Amino acid sequence: MVYIILHEKNQLKQEKDKLRFQLRRCLECGSYTLKDNCTKCEHSTKSVHPAKFSPDDKYLRYRIAEK
Ligand SMILES: [Zn+2]
């Protein structure tokens, strides 16, 4: 993963949003990862579409806890 040094807080936020966009979920065990394959069971992962998620982090945690 490439990290870019950002000085503007606004840019930092955008970078965070980009990371969230890259969040992927394992189709097999439901684990969240940024990789194309699950780090636990090595099954393929599917991109989590941000439109289904609230911008609020709490909601994302809720979704994870749900599993
Ligand atoms: Zn998995």
PDB file of the backbone (N, CA, C, O) and the ligand in Angstrom, with CONECT records:
HET     ZN  A 101       1
ATOM      1  N   MET A   1       0.836  -1.193   0.000  1.00  0.00           N
ATOM      2  CA  MET A   1       0.000   0.000   0.000  1.00  0.00           C
ATOM      3  C   MET A   1       0.872   1.245   0.000  1.00  0.00           C
ATOM      4  O   MET A   1       1.876   1.303   0.710  1.00  0.00           O
ATOM      5  N   VAL A   2       0.501   2.221  -0.779  1.00  0.00           N
ATOM      6  CA  VAL A   2       1.292   3.442  -0.880  1.00  0.00           C
ATOM      7  C   VAL A   2       0.709   4.514   0.033  1.00  0.00           C
ATOM      8  O   VAL A   2      -0.478   4.829  -0.049  1.00  0.00           O
ATOM      9  N   TYR A   3       1.532   5.062   0.887  1.00  0.00           N
ATOM     10  CA  TYR A   3       1.105   6.136   1.765  1.00  0.00           C
ATOM     11  C   TYR A   3       1.621   7.467   1.248  1.00  0.00           C
ATOM     12  O   TYR A   3       2.794   7.602   0.901  1.00  0.00           O
ATOM     13  N   ILE A   4       0.745   8.431   1.204  1.00  0.00           N
ATOM     14  CA  ILE A   4       1.133   9.751   0.734  1.00  0.00           C
ATOM     15  C   ILE A   4       1.030  10.725   1.894  1.00  0.00           C
ATOM     16  O   ILE A   4       0.001  10.784   2.568  1.00  0.00           O
ATOM     17  N   ILE A   5       2.089  11.488   2.133  1.00  0.00           N
ATOM     18  CA  ILE A   5       2.078  12.472   3.206  1.00  0.00           C
ATOM     19  C   ILE A   5       1.185  13.641   2.812  1.00  0.00           C
ATOM     20  O   ILE A   5       1.426  14.323   1.815  1.00  0.00           O
ATOM     21  N   LEU A   6       0.165  13.853   3.606  1.00  0.00           N
ATOM     22  CA  LEU A   6      -0.762  14.940   3.311  1.00  0.00           C
ATOM     23  C   LEU A   6      -0.739  15.953   4.446  1.00  0.00           C
ATOM     24  O   LEU A   6      -0.697  15.592   5.623  1.00  0.00           O
ATOM     25  N   HIS A   7      -0.767  17.207   4.076  1.00  0.00           N
ATOM     26  CA  HIS A   7      -0.694  18.247   5.090  1.00  0.00           C
ATOM     27  C   HIS A   7      -2.056  18.834   5.412  1.00  0.00           C
ATOM     28  O   HIS A   7      -2.274  19.340   6.513  1.00  0.00           O
ATOM     29  N   GLU A   8      -2.950  18.771   4.478  1.00  0.00           N
ATOM     30  CA  GLU A   8      -4.287  19.315   4.698  1.00  0.00           C
ATOM     31  C   GLU A   8      -5.177  18.257   5.341  1.00  0.00           C
ATOM     32  O   GLU A   8      -5.232  17.115   4.885  1.00  0.00           O
ATOM     33  N   LYS A   9      -5.871  18.652   6.406  1.00  0.00           N
ATOM     34  CA  LYS A   9      -6.751  17.704   7.077  1.00  0.00           C
ATOM     35  C   LYS A   9      -7.835  17.190   6.135  1.00  0.00           C
ATOM     36  O   LYS A   9      -8.243  16.030   6.194  1.00  0.00           O
ATOM     37  N   ASN A  10      -8.286  18.087   5.270  1.00  0.00           N
ATOM     38  CA  ASN A  10      -9.308  17.698   4.307  1.00  0.00           C
ATOM     39  C   ASN A  10      -8.806  16.598   3.391  1.00  0.00           C
ATOM     40  O   ASN A  10      -9.545  15.675   3.049  1.00  0.00           O
ATOM     41  N   GLN A  11      -7.568  16.699   3.003  1.00  0.00           N
ATOM     42  CA  GLN A  11      -6.990  15.674   2.137  1.00  0.00           C
ATOM     43  C   GLN A  11      -6.845  14.367   2.890  1.00  0.00           C
ATOM     44  O   GLN A  11      -7.032  13.293   2.317  1.00  0.00           O
ATOM     45  N   LEU A  12      -6.514  14.448   4.167  1.00  0.00           N
ATOM     46  CA  LEU A  12      -6.438  13.253   4.993  1.00  0.00           C
ATOM     47  C   LEU A  12      -7.768  12.524   5.021  1.00  0.00           C
ATOM     48  O   LEU A  12      -7.829  11.300   4.909  1.00  0.00           O
ATOM     49  N   LYS A  13      -8.824  13.295   5.171  1.00  0.00           N
ATOM     50  CA  LYS A  13     -10.151  12.704   5.204  1.00  0.00           C
ATOM     51  C   LYS A  13     -10.462  12.001   3.886  1.00  0.00           C
ATOM     52  O   LYS A  13     -11.023  10.905   3.867  1.00  0.00           O
ATOM     53  N   GLN A  14     -10.089  12.651   2.787  1.00  0.00           N
ATOM     54  CA  GLN A  14     -10.333  12.041   1.486  1.00  0.00           C
ATOM     55  C   GLN A  14      -9.554  10.741   1.341  1.00  0.00           C
ATOM     56  O   GLN A  14     -10.031   9.780   0.738  1.00  0.00           O
ATOM     57  N   GLU A  15      -8.359  10.726   1.897  1.00  0.00           N
ATOM     58  CA  GLU A  15      -7.549   9.512   1.832  1.00  0.00           C
ATOM     59  C   GLU A  15      -8.211   8.392   2.642  1.00  0.00           C
ATOM     60  O   GLU A  15      -8.206   7.231   2.233  1.00  0.00           O
ATOM     61  N   LYS A  16      -8.774   8.754   3.782  1.00  0.00           N
ATOM     62  CA  LYS A  16      -9.498   7.779   4.588  1.00  0.00           C
ATOM     63  C   LYS A  16     -10.690   7.224   3.823  1.00  0.00           C
ATOM     64  O   LYS A  16     -10.954   6.022   3.845  1.00  0.00           O
ATOM     65  N   ASP A  17     -11.403   8.112   3.149  1.00  0.00           N
ATOM     66  CA  ASP A  17     -12.559   7.678   2.370  1.00  0.00           C
ATOM     67  C   ASP A  17     -12.138   6.720   1.269  1.00  0.00           C
ATOM     68  O   ASP A  17     -12.847   5.764   0.956  1.00  0.00           O
ATOM     69  N   LYS A  18     -10.990   6.984   0.690  1.00  0.00           N
ATOM     70  CA  LYS A  18     -10.497   6.112  -0.364  1.00  0.00           C
ATOM     71  C   LYS A  18     -10.199   4.720   0.201  1.00  0.00           C
ATOM     72  O   LYS A  18     -10.492   3.705  -0.431  1.00  0.00           O
ATOM     73  N   LEU A  19      -9.617   4.692   1.392  1.00  0.00           N
ATOM     74  CA  LEU A  19      -9.335   3.411   2.032  1.00  0.00           C
ATOM     75  C   LEU A  19     -10.622   2.648   2.295  1.00  0.00           C
ATOM     76  O   LEU A  19     -10.690   1.434   2.103  1.00  0.00           O
ATOM     77  N   ARG A  20     -11.633   3.368   2.733  1.00  0.00           N
ATOM     78  CA  ARG A  20     -12.904   2.712   3.008  1.00  0.00           C
ATOM     79  C   ARG A  20     -13.490   2.124   1.718  1.00  0.00           C
ATOM     80  O   ARG A  20     -14.098   1.054   1.717  1.00  0.00           O
ATOM     81  N   PHE A  21     -13.287   2.850   0.643  1.00  0.00           N
ATOM     82  CA  PHE A  21     -13.785   2.377  -0.648  1.00  0.00           C
ATOM     83  C   PHE A  21     -13.109   1.072  -1.046  1.00  0.00           C
ATOM     84  O   PHE A  21     -13.696   0.231  -1.727  1.00  0.00           O
ATOM     85  N   GLN A  22     -11.875   0.921  -0.610  1.00  0.00           N
ATOM     86  CA  GLN A  22     -11.122  -0.280  -0.983  1.00  0.00           C
ATOM     87  C   GLN A  22     -11.394  -1.455  -0.042  1.00  0.00           C
ATOM     88  O   GLN A  22     -10.876  -2.554  -0.240  1.00  0.00           O
ATOM     89  N   LEU A  23     -12.205  -1.209   0.972  1.00  0.00           N
ATOM     90  CA  LEU A  23     -12.501  -2.267   1.923  1.00  0.00           C
ATOM     91  C   LEU A  23     -13.184  -3.435   1.218  1.00  0.00           C
ATOM     92  O   LEU A  23     -14.122  -3.251   0.443  1.00  0.00           O
ATOM     93  N   ARG A  24     -12.705  -4.607   1.497  1.00  0.00           N
ATOM     94  CA  ARG A  24     -13.251  -5.800   0.849  1.00  0.00           C
ATOM     95  C   ARG A  24     -13.682  -6.801   1.916  1.00  0.00           C
ATOM     96  O   ARG A  24     -13.182  -6.797   3.041  1.00  0.00           O
ATOM     97  N   ARG A  25     -14.600  -7.634   1.539  1.00  0.00           N
ATOM     98  CA  ARG A  25     -15.109  -8.605   2.495  1.00  0.00           C
ATOM     99  C   ARG A  25     -14.988 -10.018   1.922  1.00  0.00           C
ATOM    100  O   ARG A  25     -15.319 -10.273   0.764  1.00  0.00           O
ATOM    101  N   CYS A  26     -14.518 -10.901   2.746  1.00  0.00           N
ATOM    102  CA  CYS A  26     -14.373 -12.295   2.337  1.00  0.00           C
ATOM    103  C   CYS A  26     -15.747 -12.925   2.121  1.00  0.00           C
ATOM    104  O   CYS A  26     -16.644 -12.796   2.954  1.00  0.00           O
ATOM    105  N   LEU A  27     -15.893 -13.602   0.993  1.00  0.00           N
ATOM    106  CA  LEU A  27     -17.171 -14.238   0.689  1.00  0.00           C
ATOM    107  C   LEU A  27     -17.369 -15.501   1.522  1.00  0.00           C
ATOM    108  O   LEU A  27     -18.491 -15.984   1.674  1.00  0.00           O
ATOM    109  N   GLU A  28     -16.285 -16.024   2.052  1.00  0.00           N
ATOM    110  CA  GLU A  28     -16.353 -17.292   2.765  1.00  0.00           C
ATOM    111  C   GLU A  28     -16.581 -17.097   4.271  1.00  0.00           C
ATOM    112  O   GLU A  28     -17.520 -17.649   4.843  1.00  0.00           O
ATOM    113  N   CYS A  29     -15.702 -16.299   4.901  1.00  0.00           N
ATOM    114  CA  CYS A  29     -15.783 -16.178   6.362  1.00  0.00           C
ATOM    115  C   CYS A  29     -16.279 -14.804   6.808  1.00  0.00           C
ATOM    116  O   CYS A  29     -16.497 -14.579   7.999  1.00  0.00           O
ATOM    117  N   GLY A  30     -16.457 -13.880   5.853  1.00  0.00           N
ATOM    118  CA  GLY A  30     -17.004 -12.575   6.198  1.00  0.00           C
ATOM    119  C   GLY A  30     -16.004 -11.611   6.797  1.00  0.00           C
ATOM    120  O   GLY A  30     -16.383 -10.533   7.255  1.00  0.00           O
ATOM    121  N   SER A  31     -14.738 -11.978   6.801  1.00  0.00           N
ATOM    122  CA  SER A  31     -13.721 -11.079   7.327  1.00  0.00           C
ATOM    123  C   SER A  31     -13.517  -9.886   6.400  1.00  0.00           C
ATOM    124  O   SER A  31     -13.638 -10.000   5.181  1.00  0.00           O
ATOM    125  N   TYR A  32     -13.206  -8.738   7.003  1.00  0.00           N
ATOM    126  CA  TYR A  32     -12.939  -7.545   6.206  1.00  0.00           C
ATOM    127  C   TYR A  32     -11.444  -7.417   5.982  1.00  0.00           C
ATOM    128  O   TYR A  32     -10.644  -7.622   6.895  1.00  0.00           O
ATOM    129  N   THR A  33     -11.078  -7.077   4.759  1.00  0.00           N
ATOM    130  CA  THR A  33      -9.675  -6.926   4.410  1.00  0.00           C
ATOM    131  C   THR A  33      -9.543  -5.908   3.293  1.00  0.00           C
ATOM    132  O   THR A  33     -10.539  -5.524   2.680  1.00  0.00           O
ATOM    133  N   LEU A  34      -8.328  -5.470   3.025  1.00  0.00           N
ATOM    134  CA  LEU A  34      -8.095  -4.566   1.899  1.00  0.00           C
ATOM    135  C   LEU A  34      -7.523  -5.341   0.721  1.00  0.00           C
ATOM    136  O   LEU A  34      -7.251  -4.769  -0.334  1.00  0.00           O
ATOM    137  N   LYS A  35      -7.340  -6.644   0.905  1.00  0.00           N
ATOM    138  CA  LYS A  35      -6.685  -7.441  -0.135  1.00  0.00           C
ATOM    139  C   LYS A  35      -7.693  -8.195  -0.995  1.00  0.00           C
ATOM    140  O   LYS A  35      -8.860  -8.345  -0.632  1.00  0.00           O
ATOM    141  N   ASP A  36      -7.219  -8.659  -2.131  1.00  0.00           N
ATOM    142  CA  ASP A  36      -8.097  -9.378  -3.054  1.00  0.00           C
ATOM    143  C   ASP A  36      -8.466 -10.751  -2.526  1.00  0.00           C
ATOM    144  O   ASP A  36      -9.477 -11.334  -2.917  1.00  0.00           O
ATOM    145  N   ASN A  37      -7.627 -11.260  -1.628  1.00  0.00           N
ATOM    146  CA  ASN A  37      -7.922 -12.555  -1.042  1.00  0.00           C
ATOM    147  C   ASN A  37      -7.890 -12.471   0.473  1.00  0.00           C
ATOM    148  O   ASN A  37      -7.099 -11.721   1.045  1.00  0.00           O
ATOM    149  N   CYS A  38      -8.739 -13.230   1.111  1.00  0.00           N
ATOM    150  CA  CYS A  38      -8.846 -13.218   2.555  1.00  0.00           C
ATOM    151  C   CYS A  38      -7.525 -13.616   3.202  1.00  0.00           C
ATOM    152  O   CYS A  38      -6.874 -14.573   2.783  1.00  0.00           O
ATOM    153  N   THR A  39      -7.144 -12.864   4.230  1.00  0.00           N
ATOM    154  CA  THR A  39      -5.895 -13.172   4.915  1.00  0.00           C
ATOM    155  C   THR A  39      -6.053 -14.371   5.837  1.00  0.00           C
ATOM    156  O   THR A  39      -5.060 -14.937   6.295  1.00  0.00           O
ATOM    157  N   LYS A  40      -7.271 -14.756   6.107  1.00  0.00           N
ATOM    158  CA  LYS A  40      -7.514 -15.879   7.022  1.00  0.00           C
ATOM    159  C   LYS A  40      -7.708 -17.193   6.278  1.00  0.00           C
ATOM    160  O   LYS A  40      -7.052 -18.191   6.576  1.00  0.00           O
ATOM    161  N   CYS A  41      -8.625 -17.181   5.297  1.00  0.00           N
ATOM    162  CA  CYS A  41      -8.946 -18.441   4.619  1.00  0.00           C
ATOM    163  C   CYS A  41      -8.570 -18.435   3.140  1.00  0.00           C
ATOM    164  O   CYS A  41      -8.738 -19.437   2.444  1.00  0.00           O
ATOM    165  N   GLU A  42      -8.052 -17.277   2.658  1.00  0.00           N
ATOM    166  CA  GLU A  42      -7.533 -17.156   1.295  1.00  0.00           C
ATOM    167  C   GLU A  42      -8.611 -17.287   0.218  1.00  0.00           C
ATOM    168  O   GLU A  42      -8.286 -17.457  -0.957  1.00  0.00           O
ATOM    169  N   HIS A  43      -9.855 -17.214   0.590  1.00  0.00           N
ATOM    170  CA  HIS A  43     -10.906 -17.140  -0.408  1.00  0.00           C
ATOM    171  C   HIS A  43     -10.927 -15.747  -1.020  1.00  0.00           C
ATOM    172  O   HIS A  43     -10.400 -14.795  -0.444  1.00  0.00           O
ATOM    173  N   SER A  44     -11.536 -15.641  -2.184  1.00  0.00           N
ATOM    174  CA  SER A  44     -11.618 -14.332  -2.834  1.00  0.00           C
ATOM    175  C   SER A  44     -12.536 -13.402  -2.042  1.00  0.00           C
ATOM    176  O   SER A  44     -13.469 -13.849  -1.375  1.00  0.00           O
ATOM    177  N   THR A  45     -12.258 -12.110  -2.126  1.00  0.00           N
ATOM    178  CA  THR A  45     -13.063 -11.125  -1.415  1.00  0.00           C
ATOM    179  C   THR A  45     -13.796 -10.243  -2.401  1.00  0.00           C
ATOM    180  O   THR A  45     -13.400 -10.119  -3.561  1.00  0.00           O
ATOM    181  N   LYS A  46     -14.852  -9.640  -1.937  1.00  0.00           N
ATOM    182  CA  LYS A  46     -15.647  -8.764  -2.774  1.00  0.00           C
ATOM    183  C   LYS A  46     -15.603  -7.351  -2.205  1.00  0.00           C
ATOM    184  O   LYS A  46     -15.666  -7.154  -0.991  1.00  0.00           O
ATOM    185  N   SER A  47     -15.493  -6.372  -3.100  1.00  0.00           N
ATOM    186  CA  SER A  47     -15.440  -4.981  -2.662  1.00  0.00           C
ATOM    187  C   SER A  47     -16.728  -4.589  -1.948  1.00  0.00           C
ATOM    188  O   SER A  47     -17.826  -4.920  -2.395  1.00  0.00           O
ATOM    189  N   VAL A  48     -16.577  -3.881  -0.836  1.00  0.00           N
ATOM    190  CA  VAL A  48     -17.735  -3.377  -0.116  1.00  0.00           C
ATOM    191  C   VAL A  48     -18.106  -2.025  -0.696  1.00  0.00           C
ATOM    192  O   VAL A  48     -17.312  -1.086  -0.642  1.00  0.00           O
ATOM    193  N   HIS A  49     -19.301  -1.917  -1.248  1.00  0.00           N
ATOM    194  CA  HIS A  49     -19.709  -0.675  -1.889  1.00  0.00           C
ATOM    195  C   HIS A  49     -20.078   0.366  -0.848  1.00  0.00           C
ATOM    196  O   HIS A  49     -20.934   0.118   0.001  1.00  0.00           O
ATOM    197  N   PRO A  50     -19.438   1.534  -0.906  1.00  0.00           N
ATOM    198  CA  PRO A  50     -19.644   2.573   0.100  1.00  0.00           C
ATOM    199  C   PRO A  50     -21.079   3.080   0.162  1.00  0.00           C
ATOM    200  O   PRO A  50     -21.518   3.567   1.204  1.00  0.00           O
ATOM    201  N   ALA A  51     -21.806   2.971  -0.929  1.00  0.00           N
ATOM    202  CA  ALA A  51     -23.175   3.475  -0.958  1.00  0.00           C
ATOM    203  C   ALA A  51     -24.072   2.741   0.034  1.00  0.00           C
ATOM    204  O   ALA A  51     -25.083   3.274   0.494  1.00  0.00           O
ATOM    205  N   LYS A  52     -23.683   1.513   0.354  1.00  0.00           N
ATOM    206  CA  LYS A  52     -24.475   0.728   1.292  1.00  0.00           C
ATOM    207  C   LYS A  52     -24.147   1.067   2.734  1.00  0.00           C
ATOM    208  O   LYS A  52     -24.819   0.620   3.664  1.00  0.00           O
ATOM    209  N   PHE A  53     -23.099   1.866   2.904  1.00  0.00           N
ATOM    210  CA  PHE A  53     -22.649   2.161   4.249  1.00  0.00           C
ATOM    211  C   PHE A  53     -22.898   3.616   4.608  1.00  0.00           C
ATOM    212  O   PHE A  53     -22.734   4.510   3.777  1.00  0.00           O
ATOM    213  N   SER A  54     -23.283   3.837   5.817  1.00  0.00           N
ATOM    214  CA  SER A  54     -23.343   5.191   6.341  1.00  0.00           C
ATOM    215  C   SER A  54     -21.926   5.733   6.457  1.00  0.00           C
ATOM    216  O   SER A  54     -20.995   4.966   6.699  1.00  0.00           O
ATOM    217  N   PRO A  55     -21.746   7.036   6.289  1.00  0.00           N
ATOM    218  CA  PRO A  55     -20.414   7.625   6.499  1.00  0.00           C
ATOM    219  C   PRO A  55     -19.954   7.474   7.941  1.00  0.00           C
ATOM    220  O   PRO A  55     -18.774   7.642   8.249  1.00  0.00           O
ATOM    221  N   ASP A  56     -20.869   7.165   8.793  1.00  0.00           N
ATOM    222  CA  ASP A  56     -20.549   7.026  10.216  1.00  0.00           C
ATOM    223  C   ASP A  56     -19.831   5.705  10.475  1.00  0.00           C
ATOM    224  O   ASP A  56     -20.315   4.641  10.091  1.00  0.00           O
ATOM    225  N   ASP A  57     -18.679   5.781  11.127  1.00  0.00           N
ATOM    226  CA  ASP A  57     -17.908   4.581  11.420  1.00  0.00           C
ATOM    227  C   ASP A  57     -18.661   3.599  12.305  1.00  0.00           C
ATOM    228  O   ASP A  57     -18.482   2.385  12.200  1.00  0.00           O
ATOM    229  N   LYS A  58     -19.510   4.142  13.181  1.00  0.00           N
ATOM    230  CA  LYS A  58     -20.239   3.274  14.105  1.00  0.00           C
ATOM    231  C   LYS A  58     -21.087   2.264  13.350  1.00  0.00           C
ATOM    232  O   LYS A  58     -21.238   1.114  13.763  1.00  0.00           O
ATOM    233  N   TYR A  59     -21.631   2.721  12.241  1.00  0.00           N
ATOM    234  CA  TYR A  59     -22.484   1.838  11.460  1.00  0.00           C
ATOM    235  C   TYR A  59     -21.673   0.687  10.867  1.00  0.00           C
ATOM    236  O   TYR A  59     -22.125  -0.457  10.830  1.00  0.00           O
ATOM    237  N   LEU A  60     -20.465   1.017  10.404  1.00  0.00           N
ATOM    238  CA  LEU A  60     -19.594  -0.004   9.844  1.00  0.00           C
ATOM    239  C   LEU A  60     -19.255  -1.033  10.919  1.00  0.00           C
ATOM    240  O   LEU A  60     -19.263  -2.237  10.662  1.00  0.00           O
ATOM    241  N   ARG A  61     -18.960  -0.550  12.120  1.00  0.00           N
ATOM    242  CA  ARG A  61     -18.653  -1.475  13.213  1.00  0.00           C
ATOM    243  C   ARG A  61     -19.862  -2.341  13.529  1.00  0.00           C
ATOM    244  O   ARG A  61     -19.728  -3.520  13.855  1.00  0.00           O
ATOM    245  N   TYR A  62     -21.032  -1.748  13.430  1.00  0.00           N
ATOM    246  CA  TYR A  62     -22.257  -2.500  13.675  1.00  0.00           C
ATOM    247  C   TYR A  62     -22.385  -3.644  12.672  1.00  0.00           C
ATOM    248  O   TYR A  62     -22.750  -4.765  13.027  1.00  0.00           O
ATOM    249  N   ARG A  63     -22.077  -3.334  11.410  1.00  0.00           N
ATOM    250  CA  ARG A  63     -22.164  -4.355  10.377  1.00  0.00           C
ATOM    251  C   ARG A  63     -21.197  -5.495  10.657  1.00  0.00           C
ATOM    252  O   ARG A  63     -21.522  -6.661  10.437  1.00  0.00           O
ATOM    253  N   ILE A  64     -20.003  -5.155  11.146  1.00  0.00           N
ATOM    254  CA  ILE A  64     -19.005  -6.180  11.450  1.00  0.00           C
ATOM    255  C   ILE A  64     -19.465  -7.010  12.648  1.00  0.00           C
ATOM    256  O   ILE A  64     -19.319  -8.232  12.660  1.00  0.00           O
ATOM    257  N   ALA A  65     -20.018  -6.338  13.647  1.00  0.00           N
ATOM    258  CA  ALA A  65     -20.468  -7.028  14.851  1.00  0.00           C
ATOM    259  C   ALA A  65     -21.626  -7.962  14.532  1.00  0.00           C
ATOM    260  O   ALA A  65     -21.826  -8.974  15.203  1.00  0.00           O
ATOM    261  N   GLU A  66     -22.378  -7.611  13.509  1.00  0.00           N
ATOM    262  CA  GLU A  66     -23.532  -8.382  13.112  1.00  0.00           C
ATOM    263  C   GLU A  66     -23.146  -9.783  12.671  1.00  0.00           C
ATOM    264  O   GLU A  66     -23.897 -10.742  12.846  1.00  0.00           O
ATOM    265  N   LYS A  67     -21.945  -9.877  12.089  1.00  0.00           N
ATOM    266  CA  LYS A  67     -21.520 -11.150  11.514  1.00  0.00           C
ATOM    267  C   LYS A  67     -21.265 -12.193  12.596  1.00  0.00           C
ATOM    268  O   LYS A  67     -20.898 -13.326  12.288  1.00  0.00           O
TER     269      LYS A  67
HETATM  270 ZN    ZN A 101     -12.060 -15.618   4.714  1.00  0.00          ZN2+
END
